[in-house]
C-alpha cells in the first residue's frame, strides 16, 4: 500500500525558511519521480517542484525558482523541499505526489503558513 508521511510544515515569518519531508513506503521509491504540489485556499492545486528518480533532474514552478530546492535520499525513501525566503503567497497545504502505473498517489499534506 502506497503511503506518504509528510512533515515540517508550520508557521513562519516572511523571509523565513522551512524544510518539508515526505517519507514514502509501499513501492520502490528509487525508480519513481517525485513531486511536491501545493494548494492555497480557494485555488487549484499546483505543481511546485519535481525530481527525477535518480535525483539528477529537477523542475520548479516559476514562482519558487531560486527560493525552493527539491532533493531526495533514496536510501531513506524520503523527498525534501527546502523553502527559503518564504512569502505570504507561499501559504498553502503542501502535498507529496508520485505516479505509479498511471495512478496518482498523494500524501495527506502539511500546512505552511507565512505570516507576520
C-alpha positions in Angstrom: 0.0 0.0 0.0 1.5 3.3 -1.1 1.8 5.8 1.8 3.4 9.1 2.3 4.1 10.8 5.7 4.7 14.5 5.3 6.2 16.7 8.0 7.9 20.0 8.5 5.1 22.5 7.9 4.3 25.3 10.3 4.0 29.0 10.9 6.9 31.1 9.7 7.5 34.8 9.2 8.1 36.3 5.7 11.7 35.8 4.7 12.0 32.7 6.9 12.7 29.1 5.9 11.2 25.6 6.3 12.2 22.2 5.3 9.4 19.7 4.3 10.0 16.0 4.4 8.0 13.2 2.8 8.7 9.6 3.8 7.4 7.1 1.3 6.5 3.4 1.7 4.7 0.7 -0.2 6.6 1.0 -3.5 10.1 1.0 -5.0 10.9 4.6 -4.2 14.2 4.8 -6.1 12.7 4.3 -9.5 9.9 6.8 -9.2 9.8 10.5 -10.0 8.6 12.5 -7.0 6.8 15.9 -6.8 5.7 18.5 -4.3 2.4 20.3 -5.0 0.6 22.9 -3.0 -3.0 24.2 -2.7 -3.9 27.5 -1.3 -7.4 28.3 0.0 -9.8 28.9 -3.0 -7.1 28.0 -5.5 -6.3 24.9 -7.6 -3.6 22.6 -6.6 -0.3 23.5 -8.4 3.0 21.8 -9.1 5.8 23.3 -7.0 8.8 21.1 -7.8 9.6 17.7 -9.2 12.7 15.5 -9.1 13.6 12.5 -11.3 14.2 9.1 -9.8 18.0 9.4 -9.7 17.8 13.0 -8.4 19.8 14.3 -11.3 17.0 16.4 -12.8 14.7 18.9 -11.1 12.0 21.2 -12.2 10.4 24.2 -10.4 7.4 26.4 -10.8 8.5 29.9 -11.8 7.1 31.3 -8.6 9.6 29.4 -6.5 12.7 29.2 -8.6 15.7 30.4 -6.8 14.0 30.0 -3.4 13.0 26.4 -3.1 15.1 23.3 -3.6 13.8 19.7 -4.0 16.1 16.8 -3.1 15.8 13.1 -2.3 17.5 10.4 -0.4 16.8 7.1 -2.0 18.4 5.3 1.0 15.7 6.8 3.3 12.8 6.7 0.9 12.5 10.4 1.5 12.0 13.5 -0.6 12.6 17.0 0.8 11.6 20.5 -0.1 13.8 23.2 1.3 11.9 26.5 1.2 13.8 29.8 1.7 12.8 33.4 1.5 9.2 32.5 2.1 6.5 34.9 1.1 2.9 35.2 2.3 1.8 33.9 -1.1 3.6 30.6 -0.3 0.9 29.9 2.3 -0.8 26.6 1.3 -1.1 22.9 2.1 1.9 21.1 0.6 1.5 17.6 -0.8 3.9 14.8 -1.8 3.0 13.1 -5.0 4.0 10.3 -7.4 2.6 8.3 -10.3 2.8 4.5 -10.4 1.4 2.7 -13.5 -0.8 5.7 -14.4 -2.3 6.0 -11.0 -1.6 9.1 -8.9 -0.8 9.0 -5.2 -0.9 11.8 -2.7 0.2 12.4 0.9 -2.1 13.9 3.5 -0.5 17.3 3.2 1.3 19.6 5.6 0.2 23.2 6.2 2.7 26.0 5.6 1.6 29.5 6.8 3.8 32.5 6.1 2.6 35.4 8.2 4.0 38.1 10.4 
